[in-house]
Amino acid sequence: MSARVPVGLSTASVWPLRAGSGFELAAELGYDGVEVMVWADPVSQSVPRLREWSRRTGMPVLSVHSPSLLITQRVWSPDPFVRLRRTVDAATELGADTVVVHPPFRWQRRYGDGFADLITELEEASGIRVAVENMFKVRPPGGSKNSRVSAFRPSIDPTDVGYRHYTLDLSHTAAARMDALALAERMGEGLVHVHLADGDGIPKDQHLVPGRGGQPCAELLEGLSANGFGGQIVLEVNTRYARSPAQRAADLAEALLFARLHLGQ
């Protein structure tokens, strides 16, 4: 029998609440741990405070998401090399075994040139899996309603380069109108991390509760379970429009139930 796949909650799922609320909700709802999204929230940037939240709630940190967003380009350092190194250091200190990172932006030429070598160096030195995430095209400033360009180098599909480890994000495949199952197949054994969410195919990163959009969330989970998947499933769901704390908790409980049901847990 294959090992039980851990199902975690991203602290991004409770935004605009702070990371501590993610730990509390994960514990309350029965998740196996959390993924820390490092961003403007001071708690998410502090290893001692995150360690305290983990101890207080009994929720292990499964993974750490590097500050890769446009709005986090100065978190920890304006240098992306430093940011990724600090993320791997934080994951090591927190006992996480996976770091999630986005591909370089097109304008980050030096970082882009050294990105693959940096990942190899960090993985070999730390034992942490640095899992590069698939992305989606965006509307350029001043562009027409239907125009979309890739902001990432060399593309939105990390398998175009080839890395040891990948994160598959199903909200991103929806926004990109990519075949999620085909992408998972291309990632192969390098697929070690899944951001489970949904989208209905509009060119927008929706992060819906799985089952509420058009992505093959159930098929993916069932296939991973049948094939002895040895990575992690992390719910990265948008609850910012929840009408109340109870509604947020209900959405995240539904997401967890969906994951466990289709993993056969």
Secondary structure, 3 states (H helix, E strand, C coil): CCCCCCEEEEHHHHCCCCHHHHHHHHHHHCCCEEEEECCCCHHHHCHHHHHHHHHHHCCCEEEEECCCCHHHCCCCCCCHHHHHHHHHHHHHHHCCCEEEECCCECCCHHHHHHHHHHHHHHHHHHCCEEEEECCCCECCCCCCCCCCECCECCCCCHHHCCCCCEEEEHHHHHHHCCCHHHHHHHHHHHEEEEEECECCCCCCCCCECCCCCCCCHHHHHHHHHHCCCCCEEEECCCCCCCCCHHHHHHHHHHHHHHHHHHHCC
